[in-house]
Amino acid sequence: MKLSQFRFQLPEEQVALYPTHKAFTDEQGNVERIYRRDQCRMMVAHRKSGRIDLYKKDAKGKDTTEPIVFRDIVNYFDEGDTFVFNDTKVFPARLYGTKEKTDSKIEVFLLRELNDELRLWDVLVEPARKIRIGNKLFFEDDGPMVAEVIDNTTSRGRTLRFLYECPHDEFKQELYSLGHTPLPKYIIDRREVDPEDEEMFQTIYAANEGAVTAPATGLHFSRELLKLMEIREINKAYVTLHCGLSAFENIEVEDLSKHKMSSERMLVTAEACKIVNATKLSGHRLCAVGASVARATETAVGTDGLLKEYEGWTNKFMFPPYEFGLCTSMVVNFYHPESPMMMSTASFGGYDLVWECYQRALKEGFQFGCFGDALLLLDD
């Protein structure tokens, strides 16, 4: 499969900068947004028949003029089916500071803590050309948070040692208080971070801290929607994959088989295996919520088609043709051109069908990106 097969023109106005909302302007001209996680549009594609649905059906099975929205997802599943969620939790990974002596403004993007005792962190810095080994970085005018660059890891990557003497919990609390919600660059290049982003760029079921970007499809699930699933006895299982920036890395090879994904930490517990495997063995459907769940479950599925306990790292990269070993349905966002998430979607739904879905989405004004609209892929 070639990179160019996933290339298309995405109009700027179809990149979602905010979650689904209704906007109101007050008398002073200020814009207030009322967010509704589960009200984005949702396209439904059927793998076997090739049918694509954008609108709700009437009693006779005919299309209405009312678009399908995300909350309608429960109508496509039955009692005993299971949704598999990624319960990673985003931390405030983007920091702004200055370089010693020069006062040059720098951005430090925290990736992961390497050693809690030594306060070592793997980070990205911008502009990278100004940041060298031995430099000290300051994050408050008069505050105690200072970091020293002790290694270069990649062109933008550095290892920092934070010079902050206190208990570890206190250090992390202080560090995170300086951080900002790590919205993708394509958003912050076009708007400022809002106070609401801290809540809206986090799934409501987030539990295990470690992500520097949100598992986007999970953002659409509201408490009301999860309660509705519970009432209908649709099961929930949770795996953890700490989403890094691998999904935003540019793919620089035309032959996708030569691309190497960055590794991300993941965990599949015995409890998750119990729920998922019972669902599969009983003949019910399993729905992967997002590309990160697909990546995690396909890393941990055994040759017998059952989910296995797993704790470690994955650099799994899926693109067509690929045969999924576990989940029988998948719900994802519409993603940017040439993105690994789009390729993962096509590996499940099939290239031709997913490409047609994307062309329909472009024509119908669907929104793309982490706050964008959704695509449900069913195995019928």
C-alpha positions in Angstrom: 0.0 0.0 0.0 1.3 3.5 -0.9 1.2 6.7 1.2 -0.2 8.6 -1.8 -3.3 6.5 -1.7 -4.3 8.3 1.5 -3.8 11.8 0.2 -6.7 14.2 -0.2 -7.4 17.9 0.1 -8.9 18.7 3.5 -10.6 22.2 3.5 -9.5 24.3 6.4 -13.2 24.9 7.4 -13.6 21.1 7.9 -11.0 20.9 10.6 -12.7 20.9 14.0 -11.1 23.4 16.3 -13.7 22.8 19.1 -15.8 19.9 20.3 -19.4 19.7 19.0 -21.2 22.7 20.4 -23.8 25.3 20.1 -22.5 28.9 20.1 -24.2 32.0 21.5 -23.0 35.6 21.3 -23.9 37.9 24.2 -24.5 41.6 24.1 -20.8 42.4 24.6 -20.0 40.2 21.6 -18.4 37.4 23.6 -19.0 33.9 22.3 -20.2 31.2 24.7 -20.2 27.6 23.7 -22.4 24.8 25.1 -20.6 21.5 24.5 -22.4 18.2 23.8 -20.0 15.4 23.5 -22.4 12.9 22.0 -24.0 15.2 19.3 -21.4 15.1 16.6 -22.4 13.6 13.3 -21.8 9.9 12.6 -21.5 8.1 9.4 -22.3 4.3 9.4 -20.6 2.0 6.9 -21.3 -1.7 6.5 -18.3 -3.8 5.5 -20.0 -6.6 3.8 -22.8 -4.8 1.9 -20.8 -1.7 1.3 -23.8 0.5 2.3 -23.1 3.9 3.8 -25.7 5.7 5.9 -25.7 9.4 6.8 -29.3 9.9 7.8 -31.8 8.2 10.2 -34.4 5.9 8.8 -38.2 6.2 9.0 -40.5 3.3 9.9 -40.3 2.1 6.3 -36.6 2.0 6.3 -36.3 5.1 4.1 -33.8 7.9 4.7 -35.1 10.9 6.6 -33.5 14.4 6.5 -32.3 14.0 10.1 -28.5 13.2 10.4 -27.3 10.3 12.4 -25.5 11.6 15.5 -23.1 9.8 17.8 -25.6 9.1 20.6 -27.4 6.9 18.0 -24.6 4.4 18.2 -26.5 2.4 20.8 -29.1 1.6 18.2 -26.6 -0.5 16.3 -25.7 -2.8 19.2 -27.6 -5.3 21.3 -27.6 -6.7 24.9 -24.4 -8.7 25.4 -22.3 -6.7 23.0 -19.1 -5.1 24.3 -17.4 -1.7 23.7 -13.7 -1.7 24.3 -12.4 1.7 25.6 -9.0 3.2 26.1 -8.9 4.6 29.7 -5.6 6.5 29.4 -5.6 9.9 31.0 -4.1 13.0 29.4 -1.7 15.1 31.5 -0.9 18.8 30.9 2.2 18.1 28.8 2.9 21.5 27.1 5.1 23.9 29.0 6.4 27.3 28.1 9.7 28.7 29.5 12.8 30.6 28.8 16.4 29.7 28.2 19.0 31.0 30.7 20.9 34.2 29.9 19.2 34.8 26.6 15.5 34.7 27.8 14.6 33.1 24.5 11.1 31.7 24.6 10.9 27.9 24.3 8.2 25.3 24.3 8.8 22.0 26.2 6.5 19.1 25.4 6.6 16.4 28.0 6.5 12.9 26.6 7.2 10.6 29.6 9.0 10.4 32.8 12.2 8.3 32.6 13.3 8.2 36.2 11.1 9.6 39.1 14.0 9.7 41.6 16.3 11.7 39.3 13.4 13.8 37.8 14.4 12.7 34.3 12.0 13.4 31.4 11.9 12.6 27.7 10.7 15.8 26.0 10.4 17.7 22.7 11.6 21.3 22.5 10.9 24.1 20.1 12.8 25.8 18.7 15.2 22.9 18.9 18.2 24.6 17.4 18.6 26.9 20.4 18.5 24.1 23.0 21.8 22.3 23.7 23.2 20.0 26.3 24.0 21.9 29.5 21.4 24.7 28.9 19.2 25.5 31.8 15.5 26.2 31.2 13.3 28.3 33.5 9.5 27.9 33.7 8.6 30.7 36.1 9.9 34.2 36.6 10.6 33.7 40.3 9.6 30.1 40.8 11.8 27.1 41.7 11.1 25.0 38.6 14.4 24.7 36.6 15.5 22.0 34.2 18.9 21.1 32.7 19.4 19.6 29.3 21.5 16.4 29.7 21.1 14.6 26.4 19.9 15.0 22.7 17.7 12.1 21.7 16.4 13.2 18.3 16.4 16.4 16.2 13.8 17.8 18.6 14.1 15.4 21.4 15.9 16.1 24.6 16.3 14.5 28.0 15.8 17.0 30.9 16.6 16.7 34.5 14.4 18.9 36.7 16.3 20.5 39.5 13.6 20.5 42.1 14.2 19.0 45.5 11.0 17.8 47.2 8.9 14.6 47.4 7.9 13.2 44.0 4.2 13.8 44.3 4.8 17.5 45.2 7.2 17.8 42.2 4.6 16.4 39.7 1.9 18.6 41.2 4.1 21.7 40.7 5.2 20.6 37.2 1.6 19.9 36.0 0.4 23.3 37.5 2.7 24.9 34.9 1.5 22.8 32.0 -1.2 23.4 29.5 -3.7 21.1 27.8 -1.7 19.4 25.0 -4.1 20.2 22.1 -2.6 19.2 18.7 -0.5 21.8 16.9 -3.1 22.1 14.1 -5.5 23.5 16.7 -3.2 25.7 18.8 -1.8 27.3 15.7 -5.3 28.6 15.0 -6.7 29.4 18.5 -5.7 29.7 22.1 -6.2 27.0 24.7 -9.5 27.6 26.6 -10.1 26.7 30.2 -12.8 24.3 29.0 -10.2 22.3 27.0 -8.9 20.7 30.1 -12.2 18.9 30.6 -13.2 18.5 26.9 -9.8 17.0 25.9 -10.2 14.2 28.4 -12.6 11.2 28.2 -15.0 11.0 31.1 -13.7 7.5 32.0 -10.0 8.5 31.9 -8.2 6.6 34.8 -4.6 5.8 34.1 -2.3 8.9 33.6 0.2 8.8 30.8 -1.2 10.2 27.5 0.0 13.4 25.8 -3.0 13.4 23.5 -6.5 12.2 24.0 -7.9 9.0 22.5 -10.1 11.1 20.3 -13.1 8.9 19.6 -13.6 8.3 23.3 -14.2 12.0 23.7 -17.7 11.6 22.2 -19.0 9.4 25.0 -21.0 11.4 27.5 -22.2 10.2 30.9 -25.7 10.0 29.6 -24.6 7.8 26.7 -22.7 5.4 29.0 -25.8 5.2 31.2 -27.9 4.4 28.2 -25.5 1.6 27.3 -25.8 0.3 30.8 -29.6 0.3 30.7 -29.4 -1.7 27.4 -26.9 -4.1 29.0 -24.2 -3.3 26.6 -20.9 -4.2 28.3 -17.8 -2.1 28.7 -14.2 -3.2 28.8 -11.1 -1.0 29.4 -7.6 -1.3 28.1 -4.9 1.3 28.5 -2.7 2.7 25.7 -0.9 5.9 26.6 -1.3 7.9 23.4 1.9 9.6 22.3 2.6 11.7 19.3 3.1 8.7 16.9 -0.3 9.5 15.3 0.9 13.0 14.3 4.3 11.9 12.9 4.8 12.5 9.3 5.2 9.3 7.3 8.2 9.9 5.0 8.1 6.8 2.9 5.8 6.0 0.0 5.9 2.2 0.7 3.9 1.9 4.0 5.6 -1.4 4.8 8.8 0.5 5.5 7.3 3.0 8.0 8.1 2.4 11.7 5.7 3.7 14.3 7.0 5.0 17.6 6.3 2.8 20.6 3.6 3.5 23.2 3.0 1.9 26.6 0.0 -0.3 27.0 -1.8 -2.6 29.5 -4.4 -5.2 29.0 -5.7 -6.6 32.3 -7.2 -10.0 33.2 -10.5 -8.3 33.8 -10.5 -6.8 30.3 -9.7 -10.2 28.9 -12.5 -11.9 30.8 -15.1 -9.4 29.5 -13.9 -9.3 25.9 -13.4 -13.1 25.6 -16.7 -13.9 27.1 -18.3 -11.6 24.6 -16.5 -13.2 21.6 -17.1 -16.8 22.7 -20.8 -16.1 23.1 -21.1 -14.8 19.5 -21.7 -11.2 20.5 -20.1 -8.2 18.9 -17.0 -6.4 20.0 -16.6 -2.7 19.1 -13.1 -1.0 19.3 -13.5 2.6 20.3 -10.9 4.4 18.4 -7.6 3.6 16.6 -5.7 3.3 19.8 -8.0 0.5 21.1 -7.6 -1.3 17.7 -3.8 -1.0 18.0 -3.8 -2.3 21.6 -6.2 -5.2 21.1 -4.4 -6.3 17.9 -1.1 -6.3 19.8 -2.6 -8.5 22.5 -4.8 -10.9 20.6 -3.6 -14.5 20.4 -3.6 -16.9 17.5 -6.8 -18.4 18.9 -8.6 -15.0 18.4 -8.8 -14.3 22.2 -7.4 -11.3 24.1 -4.4 -12.0 26.3 -3.0 -10.1 29.3 -0.3 -7.7 28.2 1.9 -5.1 29.8 4.6 -3.4 27.8 5.1 -1.5 24.6 3.6 -1.6 21.1 4.7 -0.1 17.8 2.0 -1.9 15.8 1.2 -0.1 12.5 -1.8 -1.3 10.6 -2.7 -0.6 7.0 -4.5 -2.5 4.3 -4.6 -5.3 3.6 -4.9 -6.5 7.2 -7.1 -9.0 8.9 -8.3 -8.1 12.4 -8.1 -10.9 14.9 -10.5 -9.6 17.6 -13.0 -6.8 17.2 -15.9 -7.1 14.8 -16.8 -3.4 14.6 -15.0 -0.1 15.1 -15.9 3.5 15.7 -13.3 6.2 14.8 -13.1 9.9 14.0 -12.4 11.2 10.5 -8.7 11.9 10.4 -6.2 14.0 8.5 -4.8 13.0 5.1 -1.9 10.5 5.3 -2.4 9.9 9.0 -1.7 6.5 10.6 -5.2 6.6 12.1 -6.8 6.9 8.7 -4.7 3.9 7.6 -5.8 1.9 10.7 -9.4 2.7 9.8 -8.9 1.4 6.2 -7.2 -1.7 7.5 -10.5 -2.6 9.3 -13.1 -1.3 6.9 -11.2 -2.0 3.7 -9.5 0.7 1.6 -12.2 1.1 -1.0 -15.1 1.5 1.4 -13.2 3.8 3.8 -12.0 5.9 0.9 -15.6 6.3 -0.3 -16.6 7.3 3.3 -14.0 10.0 3.3 -15.1 11.3 0.0 -18.7 11.4 1.2 -17.6 13.1 4.4 -15.7 15.8 2.5 -18.8 16.4 0.3 -21.3 16.5 3.2 -19.2 18.9 5.3 -18.2 16.5 8.1 -15.6 17.7 10.5 -12.2 16.1 10.8 -9.6 15.7 13.6 -9.7 14.9 17.3 -12.8 17.1 17.8 -14.4 16.0 14.5 -17.2 13.7 13.4 -17.3 9.9 13.7 -17.4 6.9 11.4 -18.9 3.6 12.6 -17.8 0.5 10.7 -20.0 -2.6 11.1 -19.4 -6.1 10.0 -22.6 -6.6 8.0 
